[in-house]
Amino acid sequence: MQDDSQVTYVKDGKFLSSNGNLASYISALELLEILTNKEHRKFVESYLYLDRLQEWEQ
């Protein structure tokens, strides 16, 4: 990552990559949304209380 305060994950075609720790949850949630839908992602974020930590809107 060039600037991990601005970029937490990178999507390159079919690949998602992150710089670890909390950012790995963000890329996992992106993949979950791709495989299911946005509502399911929001449910998982709220279930894990991740929605309370930071707003990850792009």
C-alpha positions in Angstrom: 0.0 0.0 0.0 1.2 3.4 -0.9 -0.8 5.4 1.7 -2.6 3.0 4.1 -4.3 5.9 5.8 -6.2 6.6 2.6 -6.4 3.1 1.0 -7.3 0.0 3.1 -7.7 -2.5 0.3 -7.1 -2.9 -3.4 -9.3 -4.7 -5.9 -7.6 -5.8 -9.0 -9.8 -7.7 -11.3 -10.8 -10.8 -9.3 -8.3 -10.2 -6.5 -8.7 -8.3 -3.3 -5.7 -7.4 -1.1 -5.4 -5.6 2.1 -2.6 -4.5 4.5 -3.8 -6.6 7.4 -5.4 -6.2 10.8 -8.7 -4.3 10.6 -8.2 -3.7 6.9 -8.5 -7.5 6.3 -12.1 -7.3 7.6 -12.9 -4.6 5.1 -11.6 -6.7 2.2 -13.5 -9.7 3.5 -16.7 -7.7 3.7 -16.1 -6.5 0.2 -15.8 -10.1 -1.0 -18.9 -11.0 1.0 -20.9 -8.3 -0.7 -19.7 -9.5 -4.1 -20.7 -13.1 -3.3 -24.0 -12.2 -1.6 -25.5 -8.7 -1.5 -25.1 -5.3 0.3 -27.8 -6.1 2.9 -26.0 -9.3 4.0 -22.8 -7.4 4.3 -24.5 -4.8 6.5 -25.9 -7.6 8.7 -22.5 -9.1 9.2 -20.9 -5.7 10.0 -23.5 -5.0 12.6 -23.3 -8.6 14.0 -19.6 -8.2 14.5 -20.0 -4.6 15.7 -17.7 -3.4 13.0 -20.2 -0.8 11.9 -19.6 1.1 15.2 -15.8 1.3 14.7 -15.5 3.3 11.5 -17.5 4.4 8.5 -16.0 2.6 5.5 -18.0 4.2 2.8 -16.0 4.9 -0.4 
